[in-house]
């Protein structure tokens, strides 16, 4: 493409760190946009990006989270499009981004399918993944779409309540709309203004959802539920103490759904949960919110 | 009515409801009296990705007032009573989508608007919108960018009526020191493809720039510079904007005469 500059947006910071890593390796100039609220709560990843040589630009507009970071990245992109590639971090934005990002994430599903067949000799009953923009979820779902018996379950952020502004559950309160070049379910008011969102996890804190998820929902192929802040935090503790894995708060939403569902399942059922991120970056928030004795 | 007979032909953009609707009405009237040929009535939207900091701030102020599409239609109706100037809506897609294309076209028609420009509606996705707008004989204006290919310019020209809006340079709205050569090149590329008038916008804030643009395009759009004048002159927004536009026109005429 002949471009020497890469920009990205990041919510939880994972995509920002990945982008900064690649840019360091290939010697590209790297600018990452991040809402200042997210910079505060994902401080560790901000440091990691800077350590890798990226410039992290704080975004002060709106709710100072992922949506606002994407706005700012898009403004940069349209200005510098001749020299700059925009590495969008989720299955969002204008075509062909949702398809491109999905295809890059399909490796998760391919790997999961091969591993479960090898270890168990059969397909799982259900696959559960958290859904912000929805890249980790679409990545693991896609390889199983044709296996109609495999239930696909996406978990949105239920936040602190069901009131508009208190959560990021687009399928439970959102309606069709266009945001940042994508036609999908959007949390919005009656005049089409995009609503603010809340989640304890920066990576799920976004008012729209990848368009392929909207399609899977309307087709009935995937099911979408939500887990609140408290449930995600509780699931974090349980996974840490039973499996020795501290999940990212985003992934903890998926774990919370497993905890809810498992008692109703048969012993022979297999559930695959996508622990899409590790919890190191969230230790500060966990310390503030969890009483660990 | 969309007409670019007066020279220089100025298109004035305002964000409706900034700082309130009554002031927007006065400012629009002042623009008309100062000789603007088209008023772009900006609909505030929570996520104005095509706008720079000046219009972003105006949008915040307008949204705090609760300004919605309905108010913009009321404003258009008031302006139409006093003038036959060109009136178009300038909006992001989601408020229009939420309102409904048919209802939107009907309301444009009923309130005396000449057409609309939807910033983030690509021509490839515009079928339903175009159908409703055409039914009401409303102009549909689309943006053309310096990076648009000839093939894309053709599609833009096909879908556009009234005029084509040429974006002067890659980037968001807001004043720039210099006008790039990109704008001139883009206008000549559009002229090869379309017979429609071509307006140039994004970054125009001085009489000199208006004169330069007027030498090759049919009209110049001034947006952020007007919005900034509103922001910097609380209590005397309309008279300040009037003075600014008169000065812009005077300087432009002077340059054109040279």
Interface residues (C-beta under 8 A of the other chain):
Chain A: X61 X62 X67 X71 X74 X75 X78 X79 X80 X81 X82 X94 X176 X177 X178 X179 X180 X181 X183 X186 X188 X190 X191 X192 X193 X194
Chain B: X45 X46 X47 X48 X49 X50 X52 X56 X63 X68 X69 X93 X94 X95 X96 X97 X98 X99 X120 X122 X125 X147 X170 X171 X172
